[in-house]
């Protein structure tokens, strides 16, 4: 092999010698490079496959023509190296901007001008900056490995040793691979200077452990949890999909004895089933939000004021949701099969006045409630009781909205609670079902058919309007408090939006005519849709057109391997959360936020098609959302249709709110749309995955085999 001691070793493995690879090695190495790529740098790597194919054209050239083609190829490689160096330089500059803003925040915390938890968040933000340096370092190392391999093939095609000995050191020098240590040293120095824990001025790793944040994290080479869907998660989705198809099939199958089948008795427990289904649906929603935020580096923990030491993540939420969902579906299937096909006796109870009614049918919904309570109340090392108490306190803050300063987390909690009107109505429906007679009497079933619950007239006349209207009222009071604190007229407009929704409840409660109800519903729905898209998401018609043009320009840019960094490149840069240098603490105004927001729109983290689909979905889901505020008989009087509609409303509204939260957090990060923060800059959240040492060592061995 060719000895190459002159090439600096920057990779985590040591390159000792080179050899001429077999024809099959090229494809293996190309595939290996693809596995090492990180999602946010996709399209920025050295185009190894393209340059490798261009090298193959040298086989048919000879003499001066060969030298001319080889010179053009080296020029192409040089332009690619310059492009990569420009991207690395831009990323490191962005990290330095974040370091400057974070240093100011840390100084304010040191002088006592910040809450006591700011030091912990500063330590976590410093770790995110170190994570950013590590990811750019890995980006450079992957390109470095590809460059070495290309120079090997270059020497092989030309029969020389100039590629590795002469040209490679020149390319490496232009790439500037020696800049990371200096930036990392600056971050560590600022991190040590900001810590006021005694005796920790020389070791940032110890400072993090003392603060309860763990050790400094290092991201893997593209092996984060969110890069590829988990096999176990895919298996759960497949299982739940099979259970859902089975439930639909069983519902449409005729009963074994139709003459004794009682539709009212069969549908009576569904209120309790719906209530217990809400819990796994909320877990799915939280898992989806955290997963997307991790993938797009949205620092939801910083924005919502969550303790950086909290270890709750998308994996925990989805595992718990998968267990509760599969258990719920299995119990529901057992209930349907038992009632329709009488697996446990006929259940005839003539004394109760109905046929096919038995006490054991109530065990199925009670089992789902019992399992849910056990899971929620059981101790967990991840979901600690202090976190659960913190969630309860968040709802208490929302309930006392007008009496304290409203923060961004209060805003989000308030909007989420307004979407939970249907599950909150199911609380009384489930409670009345559990205290009713077992087996159900004819009077109970008639009451259920008339009121869709066992509670009677009081529940429909008083409790339902209150349980749907009080969250809207509290959210409207939040808007008034925000207006009192900021004098921003936008909060009055938001207040009017919630008043429009409360008007729909009022006209439905007092039995206004259908034209009045329909007009109020259309107005409230249109108001909410416009506010969601334009104000909460920052997506007007012109912004959507701009993002669409940006995506088209990105597609053309991706087709050109030597294109310079464009506006899309800066938008996809994951470590710049602001569009401009942040103002200093205490100098922030509403006008500053508006001025910065216009440039921050260029930093949107999703594509135009995602925003477009989200807008369409929000419009369609909002059209069903206001049905929660109307009497169900306004839509349908058939019991089967009402039961299916109730399930549909719960699922669709939670899905809509999930999409809303994701884009709302993204817009708040890039623009500080509601001026909740004194700085526009946000330390972008980077979620690293834990990989077993054996897996990391196996990757290193395979790379070494490919390189030697």
GUVOTI-180138 format. One record per residue (C-alpha): residue number from 0; x negated, z negated, y; residue in one letter. Coordinates in Angstrom, 2 decimals. Layout:
N
marmi:px:pz:py:tidren
NUM:X:Z:Y:a
...
This chain:
708
marmi:px:pz:py:tidren
0:0.00:0.00:0.00:x
1:-0.94:0.20:3.69:x
2:-2.10:-3.10:5.15:x
3:-0.58:-3.81:8.55:x
4:-2.02:-7.07:9.88:x
5:-1.83:-5.79:13.48:x
6:1.99:-5.84:13.54:x
7:3.32:-9.20:14.80:x
8:5.52:-11.03:12.34:x
9:8.76:-12.00:14.06:x
10:11.10:-11.86:11.10:x
11:11.99:-15.01:9.15:x
12:10.19:-13.48:6.16:x
13:6.54:-12.48:6.05:x
14:5.70:-8.77:5.74:x
15:2.47:-8.49:3.74:x
16:2.22:-4.86:2.76:x
17:4.11:-1.57:2.78:x
18:4.68:0.90:0.02:x
19:6.37:4.28:-0.24:x
20:9.99:3.58:-1.19:x
21:11.86:5.31:-3.96:x
22:14.67:7.69:-2.92:x
23:17.32:5.10:-3.82:x
24:15.64:2.42:-1.67:x
25:16.65:4.15:1.55:x
26:20.37:3.76:0.90:x
27:19.88:0.16:-0.20:x
28:17.99:-0.67:2.97:x
29:20.61:1.06:5.14:x
30:23.34:-0.95:3.44:x
31:21.31:-4.10:3.90:x
32:21.01:-3.46:7.63:x
33:24.79:-3.09:7.87:x
34:25.28:-6.49:6.21:x
35:22.87:-8.05:8.72:x
36:24.72:-6.67:11.73:x
37:26.73:-9.07:13.92:x
38:30.17:-7.93:14.99:x
39:29.74:-8.31:18.75:x
40:26.56:-6.20:18.67:x
41:28.16:-3.45:16.59:x
42:27.18:-0.08:18.05:x
43:24.09:-1.54:19.80:x
44:21.74:-1.46:16.85:x
45:19.07:1.15:16.21:x
46:20.85:4.17:14.63:x
47:18.76:3.99:11.46:x
48:20.80:6.48:9.41:x
49:20.78:9.13:12.18:x
50:17.05:8.86:12.83:x
51:16.35:8.87:9.10:x
52:18.24:12.15:8.68:x
53:16.35:13.67:11.59:x
54:13.10:12.79:9.85:x
55:14.14:14.75:6.79:x
56:14.13:17.91:8.95:x
57:10.35:17.57:9.23:x
58:9.93:18.62:5.60:x
59:10.62:22.27:6.41:x
60:8.32:22.37:9.47:x
61:4.63:23.19:9.60:x
62:1.86:23.59:12.16:x
63:2.72:23.46:15.89:x
64:6.44:23.45:15.14:x
65:6.04:20.28:13.08:x
66:4.20:18.53:15.91:x
67:6.85:19.61:18.42:x
68:9.73:18.29:16.28:x
69:7.81:15.07:15.58:x
70:7.21:14.57:19.29:x
71:10.93:14.99:20.04:x
72:11.77:12.51:17.29:x
73:9.38:9.93:18.72:x
74:10.97:10.45:22.14:x
75:14.40:9.74:20.63:x
76:13.10:6.56:19.06:x
77:11.53:5.55:22.38:x
78:14.85:6.01:24.20:x
79:16.61:3.93:21.56:x
80:14.00:1.20:21.91:x
81:14.45:1.26:25.70:x
82:18.23:0.98:25.26:x
83:17.85:-2.01:22.91:x
84:15.40:-3.66:25.31:x
85:17.87:-3.15:28.17:x
86:20.65:-4.75:26.13:x
87:18.46:-7.75:25.22:x
88:17.34:-8.12:28.83:x
89:20.95:-8.07:30.05:x
90:21.98:-10.66:27.47:x
91:19.15:-13.02:28.39:x
92:20.01:-12.66:32.09:x
93:23.59:-13.59:31.30:x
94:22.39:-16.66:29.44:x
95:20.30:-17.66:32.43:x
96:23.37:-17.35:34.68:x
97:25.17:-19.72:32.35:x
98:22.17:-22.05:32.30:x
99:22.15:-22.20:36.09:x
100:25.85:-23.08:36.28:x
101:25.57:-25.57:33.45:x
102:22.61:-27.28:35.11:x
103:24.74:-27.84:38.22:x
104:27.50:-29.35:36.10:x
105:24.99:-31.60:34.32:x
106:23.57:-32.74:37.64:x
107:27.07:-33.64:38.83:x
108:27.59:-35.67:35.65:x
109:24.25:-37.43:36.16:x
110:25.21:-38.41:39.72:x
111:28.49:-39.89:38.55:x
112:30.65:-37.10:40.03:x
113:32.15:-36.09:36.70:x
114:34.16:-37.79:33.93:x
115:32.12:-39.69:31.32:x
116:32.83:-37.12:28.61:x
117:31.19:-34.35:30.69:x
118:27.76:-35.21:29.30:x
119:28.96:-34.58:25.74:x
120:30.45:-31.25:26.76:x
121:27.24:-30.36:28.58:x
122:25.25:-31.02:25.41:x
123:27.64:-28.83:23.43:x
124:27.42:-26.08:26.08:x
125:23.61:-26.22:25.98:x
126:23.86:-25.76:22.23:x
127:26.01:-22.67:22.77:x
128:23.30:-21.23:25.02:x
129:20.67:-21.92:22.36:x
130:23.00:-20.25:19.88:x
131:23.14:-17.23:22.17:x
132:19.36:-16.99:22.26:x
133:19.29:-17.18:18.46:x
134:21.82:-14.39:18.10:x
135:19.91:-12.09:20.44:x
136:16.72:-12.97:18.57:x
137:18.39:-11.99:15.28:x
138:19.61:-8.78:16.93:x
139:16.03:-7.95:17.91:x
140:14.65:-8.80:14.48:x
141:17.12:-6.57:12.65:x
142:16.17:-3.68:14.94:x
143:12.51:-4.54:14.41:x
144:12.93:-4.30:10.62:x
145:14.69:-0.94:10.95:x
146:11.92:0.32:13.24:x
147:9.21:-0.65:10.75:x
148:11.02:1.18:7.97:x
149:11.43:4.31:10.11:x
150:7.72:4.34:10.91:x
151:6.99:4.13:7.19:x
152:9.11:7.22:6.57:x
153:7.47:8.94:9.53:x
154:4.02:8.44:8.00:x
155:5.32:9.62:4.65:x
156:6.73:12.88:6.04:x
157:3.67:13.71:8.14:x
158:1.09:12.36:5.71:x
159:-0.55:10.15:8.36:x
160:-0.86:6.45:9.23:x
161:-0.14:6.84:12.94:x
162:3.49:5.67:12.72:x
163:2.74:2.10:11.68:x
164:-0.75:1.72:13.16:x
165:-0.36:3.52:16.54:x
166:3.28:4.05:17.52:x
167:4.91:0.91:16.07:x
168:2.96:-1.62:18.21:x
169:3.85:0.44:21.31:x
170:7.56:0.38:20.46:x
171:7.45:-3.33:19.69:x
172:5.83:-4.04:23.05:x
173:8.52:-2.05:24.87:x
174:11.25:-3.89:22.99:x
175:9.95:-7.15:24.44:x
176:10.26:-9.42:21.43:x
177:8.23:-12.20:23.01:x
178:10.85:-13.24:25.61:x
179:13.05:-15.50:23.50:x
180:10.73:-18.48:23.27:x
181:10.50:-18.77:27.05:x
182:14.29:-18.70:27.54:x
183:14.79:-21.17:24.72:x
184:12.22:-23.50:26.27:x
185:14.06:-23.37:29.63:x
186:17.34:-24.29:27.97:x
187:15.79:-27.16:26.02:x
188:14.08:-28.46:29.15:x
189:17.36:-28.41:31.08:x
190:19.09:-30.06:28.14:x
191:16.54:-32.88:28.02:x
192:16.72:-33.35:31.79:x
193:20.51:-33.67:31.71:x
194:20.66:-36.37:29.04:x
195:20.85:-39.99:30.19:x
196:20.79:-41.54:26.77:x
197:17.79:-43.90:26.65:x
198:14.70:-42.69:24.79:x
199:16.03:-39.16:24.21:x
200:14.18:-37.31:26.97:x
201:11.94:-35.41:24.55:x
202:14.18:-34.41:21.65:x
203:17.46:-32.52:22.27:x
204:18.25:-32.58:18.55:x
205:18.31:-36.38:18.55:x
206:20.41:-36.34:21.73:x
207:23.05:-34.24:20.01:x
208:23.10:-36.46:16.94:x
209:23.43:-39.59:19.10:x
210:26.35:-37.96:20.94:x
211:28.07:-37.25:17.62:x
212:27.71:-33.46:17.87:x
213:25.36:-32.97:14.91:x
214:22.11:-31.04:14.96:x
215:21.38:-27.85:16.84:x
216:23.12:-24.93:15.20:x
217:21.62:-21.63:14.26:x
218:23.78:-18.65:13.45:x
219:23.14:-16.62:10.36:x
220:22.35:-12.92:10.35:x
221:25.92:-11.71:10.56:x
222:27.34:-13.99:7.87:x
223:29.84:-15.90:10.03:x
224:33.11:-16.91:8.42:x
225:35.18:-14.62:10.62:x
226:33.18:-11.44:9.91:x
227:34.83:-10.87:6.55:x
228:38.19:-12.10:5.25:x
229:37.88:-14.85:2.70:x
230:38.68:-13.94:-0.88:x
231:40.58:-17.19:-1.33:x
232:42.63:-16.53:1.81:x
233:43.47:-13.04:0.58:x
234:44.53:-14.54:-2.74:x
235:46.82:-16.99:-0.94:x
236:48.41:-14.20:1.12:x
237:48.99:-12.23:-2.07:x
238:50.53:-15.25:-3.78:x
239:52.80:-16.02:-0.82:x
240:53.81:-12.36:-0.63:x
241:54.72:-12.39:-4.33:x
242:56.72:-15.61:-3.83:x
243:58.55:-14.06:-0.87:x
244:59.52:-10.98:-2.86:x
245:60.70:-13.22:-5.67:x
246:62.85:-15.26:-3.24:x
247:64.45:-12.10:-1.83:x
248:65.08:-10.73:-5.32:x
249:66.66:-13.99:-6.50:x
250:68.91:-14.13:-3.44:x
251:70.33:-10.68:-4.17:x
252:70.77:-11.27:-7.90:x
253:74.33:-12.25:-8.90:x
254:75.00:-15.76:-10.14:x
255:75.33:-16.47:-13.84:x
256:78.91:-17.69:-13.31:x
257:80.27:-16.26:-10.02:x
258:83.56:-18.14:-10.34:x
259:81.80:-21.51:-9.90:x
260:79.18:-20.41:-7.35:x
261:79.76:-22.06:-3.96:x
262:77.99:-20.37:-1.02:x
263:78.47:-23.35:1.29:x
264:76.93:-25.75:-1.21:x
265:74.06:-23.34:-1.85:x
266:73.23:-22.92:1.87:x
267:73.71:-26.57:2.89:x
268:70.08:-27.73:2.16:x
269:68.49:-24.85:4.09:x
270:68.34:-26.87:7.32:x
271:65.92:-29.30:5.66:x
272:64.04:-26.40:4.08:x
273:63.64:-24.80:7.53:x
274:62.38:-28.04:9.06:x
275:59.67:-28.47:6.43:x
276:58.72:-24.78:6.70:x
277:57.93:-25.28:10.39:x
278:54.91:-27.47:9.55:x
279:52.93:-24.84:7.56:x
280:53.96:-22.18:10.08:x
281:52.43:-24.29:12.87:x
282:49.26:-24.65:10.80:x
283:49.14:-20.88:10.30:x
284:49.56:-20.43:14.03:x
285:46.76:-22.89:14.86:x
286:44.50:-21.31:12.26:x
287:45.11:-17.83:13.66:x
288:44.43:-18.98:17.24:x
289:41.17:-20.76:16.36:x
290:40.04:-17.89:14.10:x
291:40.54:-15.24:16.79:x
292:38.99:-17.47:19.45:x
293:35.94:-17.99:17.24:x
294:35.68:-14.27:16.58:x
295:35.93:-13.39:20.28:x
296:33.90:-16.42:21.48:x
297:36.77:-17.92:23.48:x
298:35.86:-21.53:24.19:x
299:39.28:-23.02:23.56:x
300:37.75:-26.49:23.11:x
301:36.34:-26.41:26.64:x
302:39.48:-24.91:28.17:x
303:41.82:-27.42:26.50:x
304:39.54:-30.42:27.00:x
305:39.06:-31.05:23.26:x
306:36.27:-33.40:22.21:x
307:33.28:-31.19:21.21:x
308:32.70:-33.51:18.25:x
309:36.03:-32.45:16.73:x
310:35.45:-30.57:13.47:x
311:38.93:-29.08:13.13:x
312:38.59:-25.32:12.67:x
313:40.44:-22.30:11.37:x
314:39.33:-22.96:7.79:x
315:40.94:-26.41:7.76:x
316:44.20:-25.20:9.32:x
317:44.55:-22.23:6.98:x
318:43.75:-24.23:3.84:x
319:46.38:-26.80:4.70:x
320:48.86:-24.08:5.66:x
321:48.20:-22.24:2.39:x
322:48.86:-25.35:0.30:x
323:52.06:-26.31:2.14:x
324:53.40:-22.74:2.21:x
325:52.83:-22.04:-1.49:x
326:54.32:-25.43:-2.42:x
327:57.35:-24.85:-0.20:x
328:57.99:-21.39:-1.66:x
329:57.62:-22.62:-5.23:x
330:60.15:-25.44:-4.69:x
331:62.59:-23.06:-2.97:x
332:62.33:-20.65:-5.91:x
333:63.06:-23.51:-8.31:x
334:66.11:-24.49:-6.25:x
335:67.51:-20.94:-6.15:x
336:66.97:-20.41:-9.87:x
337:68.45:-23.80:-10.74:x
338:71.58:-23.38:-8.63:x
339:72.26:-19.74:-9.46:x
340:71.47:-19.89:-13.18:x
341:72.21:-23.59:-13.88:x
342:68.93:-24.50:-15.52:x
343:69.71:-28.24:-15.50:x
344:73.30:-28.48:-16.67:x
345:76.40:-26.97:-15.12:x
346:76.71:-29.63:-12.43:x
347:80.56:-29.61:-12.43:x
348:81.91:-32.59:-10.51:x
349:85.65:-32.21:-10.25:x
350:86.06:-35.63:-8.73:x
351:84.09:-34.56:-5.68:x
352:86.47:-31.68:-5.04:x
353:83.98:-28.84:-5.56:x
354:82.49:-26.98:-8.51:x
355:78.83:-26.62:-9.34:x
356:77.82:-29.58:-7.22:x
357:75.33:-32.14:-8.45:x
358:73.10:-34.79:-6.89:x
359:69.95:-33.30:-8.42:x
360:70.22:-30.19:-6.19:x
361:69.25:-32.40:-3.27:x
362:65.96:-33.31:-4.91:x
363:64.43:-29.92:-4.07:x
364:64.60:-30.10:-0.25:x
365:63.73:-33.82:-0.41:x
366:60.63:-32.92:-2.43:x
367:59.42:-30.53:0.29:x
368:59.93:-33.27:2.90:x
369:58.10:-35.85:0.78:x
370:55.12:-33.55:0.14:x
371:54.89:-32.68:3.84:x
372:54.94:-36.33:4.87:x
373:52.30:-37.28:2.29:x
374:50.00:-34.49:3.43:x
375:50.44:-35.32:7.10:x
376:50.02:-39.08:6.72:x
377:47.17:-39.07:4.22:x
378:43.70:-39.86:5.63:x
379:41.28:-37.02:6.24:x
380:37.62:-36.97:7.22:x
381:38.26:-33.89:9.36:x
382:41.76:-34.51:10.73:x
383:41.19:-38.13:11.70:x
384:43.89:-40.49:12.85:x
385:42.36:-40.55:16.33:x
386:42.99:-36.81:16.63:x
387:46.59:-37.24:15.51:x
388:47.04:-39.98:18.07:x
389:45.52:-37.65:20.67:x
390:48.15:-35.02:19.84:x
391:50.90:-37.62:20.28:x
392:49.44:-38.58:23.67:x
393:49.48:-34.91:24.71:x
394:53.21:-34.77:24.05:x
395:53.65:-38.04:25.95:x
396:51.83:-36.49:28.92:x
397:54.21:-33.54:28.74:x
398:57.21:-35.89:28.66:x
399:55.94:-37.59:31.84:x
400:55.14:-34.27:33.53:x
401:55.98:-35.03:37.19:x
402:54.04:-38.32:37.34:x
403:50.46:-37.17:36.79:x
404:48.15:-34.26:37.50:x
405:48.89:-31.26:35.27:x
406:45.88:-29.88:33.38:x
407:45.61:-26.63:31.44:x
408:46.25:-28.38:28.11:x
409:49.52:-29.79:29.51:x
410:50.50:-26.27:30.52:x
411:49.89:-24.90:27.01:x
412:51.62:-27.84:25.29:x
413:54.65:-27.42:27.53:x
414:55.03:-23.73:26.73:x
415:54.61:-24.40:23.00:x
416:57.29:-27.11:23.03:x
417:59.76:-24.73:24.69:x
418:59.28:-22.43:21.68:x
419:60.15:-25.23:19.24:x
420:63.82:-25.45:20.20:x
421:65.05:-24.18:16.83:x
422:62.90:-26.61:14.74:x
423:63.98:-29.48:17.01:x
424:67.62:-28.57:16.37:x
425:66.88:-28.65:12.65:x
426:65.80:-32.31:12.91:x
427:69.37:-33.53:13.37:x
428:70.72:-30.93:10.93:x
429:68.30:-32.20:8.26:x
430:69.01:-35.85:9.10:x
431:72.76:-35.40:8.79:x
432:72.30:-33.57:5.49:x
433:70.15:-36.38:4.06:x
434:72.72:-39.09:4.93:x
435:75.70:-37.06:3.68:x
436:77.48:-37.70:0.37:x
437:75.73:-36.66:-2.90:x
438:77.15:-34.44:-4.31:x
439:78.66:-32.75:-1.30:x
440:82.36:-33.22:-0.70:x
441:84.71:-30.49:0.40:x
442:84.94:-32.12:3.82:x
443:81.15:-31.96:4.19:x
444:81.10:-28.30:3.22:x
445:83.91:-27.40:5.62:x
446:82.07:-29.17:8.43:x
447:78.90:-27.28:7.52:x
448:80.73:-23.94:7.54:x
449:82.22:-24.66:10.96:x
450:79.24:-26.26:12.75:x
451:76.26:-25.01:10.66:x
452:75.43:-28.68:10.01:x
453:76.94:-31.87:8.58:x
454:76.85:-33.67:11.93:x
455:80.16:-32.74:13.45:x
456:81.23:-31.67:16.94:x
457:78.89:-34.02:18.83:x
458:75.76:-32.31:17.52:x
459:76.80:-28.83:18.60:x
460:78.41:-29.91:21.88:x
461:75.79:-32.32:23.18:x
462:72.60:-32.60:21.12:x
463:71.77:-28.89:20.79:x
464:72.01:-28.17:24.53:x
465:69.94:-31.27:25.29:x
466:67.21:-30.60:22.73:x
467:66.81:-27.02:23.98:x
468:67.20:-27.80:27.67:x
469:64.99:-30.89:28.07:x
470:61.70:-29.04:27.22:x
471:62.60:-26.37:29.76:x
472:63.40:-29.04:32.35:x
473:60.08:-30.84:31.77:x
474:58.20:-27.55:31.98:x
475:60.00:-26.75:35.25:x
476:58.97:-30.16:36.61:x
477:55.38:-29.35:35.68:x
478:55.63:-26.25:37.85:x
479:56.93:-28.31:40.77:x
480:54.05:-30.78:40.37:x
481:51.56:-27.90:40.32:x
482:53.12:-26.53:43.49:x
483:52.87:-29.94:45.10:x
484:49.16:-30.15:44.22:x
485:48.10:-26.56:44.98:x
486:50.75:-25.17:47.39:x
487:50.70:-21.95:45.39:x
488:54.04:-20.12:45.56:x
489:53.47:-18.71:42.07:x
490:54.43:-22.08:40.59:x
491:57.80:-21.90:42.36:x
492:58.34:-18.49:40.79:x
493:57.48:-19.97:37.40:x
494:59.95:-22.79:38.10:x
495:62.67:-20.19:38.66:x
496:61.88:-18.64:35.29:x
497:62.68:-21.87:33.47:x
498:65.78:-22.38:35.61:x
499:67.00:-18.97:34.44:x
500:66.58:-20.06:30.80:x
501:68.43:-23.31:31.47:x
502:71.26:-21.29:33.03:x
503:71.63:-19.42:29.72:x
504:72.07:-22.78:27.94:x
505:74.65:-23.87:30.50:x
506:76.84:-20.76:30.26:x
507:76.67:-20.91:26.47:x
508:77.59:-24.60:26.39:x
509:80.57:-24.35:28.72:x
510:81.99:-21.28:27.03:x
511:81.60:-18.64:29.71:x
512:82.78:-15.17:28.90:x
513:80.61:-12.78:26.94:x
514:79.82:-10.60:30.00:x
515:78.46:-13.64:31.87:x
516:76.43:-14.81:28.85:x
517:75.06:-11.32:28.28:x
518:74.07:-10.87:31.94:x
519:72.37:-14.28:32.07:x
520:70.53:-13.57:28.83:x
521:69.27:-10.18:30.01:x
522:68.06:-11.62:33.32:x
523:66.27:-14.62:31.73:x
524:64.69:-12.45:29.04:x
525:63.46:-9.84:31.52:x
526:62.07:-12.54:33.81:x
527:60.19:-14.18:30.91:x
528:58.79:-10.88:29.62:x
529:57.42:-9.86:33.02:x
530:55.91:-13.29:33.57:x
531:54.28:-13.33:30.12:x
532:52.62:-9.96:30.51:x
533:51.77:-9.84:34.21:x
534:51.06:-13.47:35.12:x
535:50.12:-15.27:31.89:x
536:48.14:-12.35:30.42:x
537:47.02:-10.53:33.56:x
538:48.20:-7.20:32.14:x
539:49.94:-4.99:34.64:x
540:50.45:-1.22:34.22:x
541:47.26:-0.40:36.13:x
542:45.22:-2.89:34.11:x
543:46.46:-1.44:30.82:x
544:45.61:2.07:32.02:x
545:42.15:0.90:33.04:x
546:41.52:-0.71:29.66:x
547:42.74:2.42:27.88:x
548:40.34:4.60:29.89:x
549:37.59:2.08:29.16:x
550:38.21:2.31:25.42:x
551:38.14:6.10:25.54:x
552:34.85:5.98:27.41:x
553:33.54:3.56:24.78:x
554:34.43:5.99:21.99:x
555:32.47:8.73:23.71:x
556:29.60:6.32:24.31:x
557:29.52:5.32:20.65:x
558:29.22:8.98:19.68:x
559:26.02:9.25:21.76:x
560:23.21:7.11:20.25:x
561:21.10:7.28:23.41:x
562:23.82:6.43:25.93:x
563:23.06:3.82:28.53:x
564:24.96:0.52:28.74:x
565:28.29:1.04:30.44:x
566:31.09:-1.13:31.72:x
567:32.31:-1.59:28.16:x
568:28.93:-2.94:27.14:x
569:29.21:-5.68:29.72:x
570:32.79:-6.35:28.62:x
571:31.71:-6.75:25.00:x
572:28.78:-9.02:25.83:x
573:29.86:-12.27:24.17:x
574:27.82:-14.73:26.19:x
575:29.02:-13.90:29.72:x
576:32.28:-15.63:30.40:x
577:32.46:-14.90:34.10:x
578:32.25:-11.75:36.16:x
579:30.13:-13.17:38.94:x
580:27.84:-16.07:39.72:x
581:30.02:-19.18:39.77:x
582:30.58:-21.13:42.95:x
583:29.12:-24.57:43.22:x
584:31.10:-27.70:42.44:x
585:33.47:-28.70:45.20:x
586:33.39:-25.26:46.87:x
587:36.14:-23.67:44.77:x
588:39.33:-22.44:46.38:x
589:42.35:-20.47:45.27:x
590:41.10:-17.50:47.27:x
591:37.78:-17.66:45.44:x
592:39.61:-17.50:42.12:x
593:41.64:-14.48:43.20:x
594:38.54:-12.67:44.50:x
595:36.66:-13.29:41.29:x
596:39.63:-12.40:39.11:x
597:39.63:-8.74:40.10:x
598:36.09:-8.36:38.83:x
599:36.74:-10.66:35.87:x
600:39.33:-8.20:34.59:x
601:36.43:-5.98:33.63:x
602:35.36:-8.62:31.10:x
603:38.47:-8.53:28.90:x
604:37.60:-9.35:25.31:x
605:40.16:-7.22:23.45:x
606:40.86:-3.52:23.39:x
607:43.65:-1.64:25.12:x
608:45.53:-0.97:21.89:x
609:45.59:-4.67:21.02:x
610:47.01:-5.52:24.44:x
611:49.55:-2.71:24.18:x
612:50.76:-3.84:20.75:x
613:50.88:-7.45:21.97:x
614:53.07:-6.43:24.93:x
615:55.47:-4.50:22.71:x
616:55.68:-7.40:20.25:x
617:56.30:-9.88:23.07:x
618:59.14:-7.75:24.43:x
619:60.81:-7.47:21.02:x
620:60.32:-11.15:20.16:x
621:61.54:-12.32:23.57:x
622:64.79:-10.47:22.96:x
623:65.44:-12.79:19.98:x
624:64.05:-15.92:21.68:x
625:67.07:-16.50:23.91:x
626:69.34:-16.46:20.84:x
627:68.15:-20.05:20.29:x
628:69.99:-21.01:23.49:x
629:73.29:-19.42:22.46:x
630:75.91:-20.53:19.92:x
631:75.08:-18.83:16.63:x
632:78.68:-17.63:16.33:x
633:78.00:-15.45:19.37:x
634:75.79:-13.33:17.05:x
635:77.47:-13.63:13.65:x
636:80.15:-15.68:11.88:x
637:78.93:-14.95:8.35:x
638:77.13:-17.93:6.74:x
639:74.61:-15.76:4.89:x
640:73.70:-13.88:8.06:x
641:73.42:-17.11:10.04:x
642:71.05:-18.66:7.48:x
643:68.83:-15.57:7.44:x
644:68.88:-15.40:11.25:x
645:67.77:-19.03:11.57:x
646:64.70:-18.39:9.39:x
647:63.96:-15.18:11.29:x
648:64.11:-16.93:14.66:x
649:61.66:-19.65:13.60:x
650:59.08:-17.23:12.16:x
651:59.25:-14.65:14.94:x
652:59.09:-17.18:17.78:x
653:56.06:-18.94:16.30:x
654:54.35:-15.59:15.76:x
655:55.08:-14.58:19.37:x
656:53.78:-17.88:20.68:x
657:50.61:-17.46:18.60:x
658:49.86:-14.11:20.22:x
659:50.75:-15.54:23.62:x
660:48.33:-18.48:23.25:x
661:45.45:-16.22:22.17:x
662:45.72:-13.88:25.15:x
663:46.54:-16.76:27.51:x
664:43.33:-18.56:26.53:x
665:41.34:-15.33:26.84:x
666:42.73:-14.61:30.31:x
667:42.12:-18.17:31.44:x
668:38.51:-17.98:30.30:x
669:37.65:-14.72:31.98:x
670:39.55:-15.30:35.22:x
671:40.55:-18.95:35.71:x
672:43.99:-17.49:36.41:x
673:45.73:-20.79:37.19:x
674:42.77:-22.36:39.05:x
675:42.62:-25.34:36.67:x
676:38.78:-25.34:36.75:x
677:36.37:-25.87:39.61:x
678:34.02:-23.25:38.13:x
679:34.87:-19.80:36.88:x
680:32.00:-19.91:34.38:x
681:32.82:-21.19:30.88:x
682:30.23:-22.02:28.19:x
683:31.38:-19.49:25.62:x
684:32.18:-21.00:22.24:x
685:30.09:-19.73:19.32:x
686:31.26:-20.81:15.88:x
687:28.54:-20.72:13.25:x
688:29.22:-20.82:9.56:x
689:27.45:-23.05:7.10:x
690:25.66:-21.19:4.33:x
691:24.05:-22.80:1.33:x
692:20.23:-22.70:1.35:x
693:20.27:-20.79:-1.92:x
694:22.31:-17.97:-0.34:x
695:19.98:-17.76:2.65:x
696:16.93:-17.72:0.37:x
697:18.50:-14.97:-1.76:x
698:19.01:-12.79:1.33:x
699:15.41:-13.35:2.38:x
700:14.11:-12.43:-1.08:x
701:16.15:-9.22:-1.15:x
702:14.90:-8.21:2.29:x
703:11.33:-8.92:1.22:x
704:11.81:-6.76:-1.88:x
705:13.16:-3.94:0.28:x
706:10.30:-4.26:2.75:x
707:7.48:-4.47:0.19:x
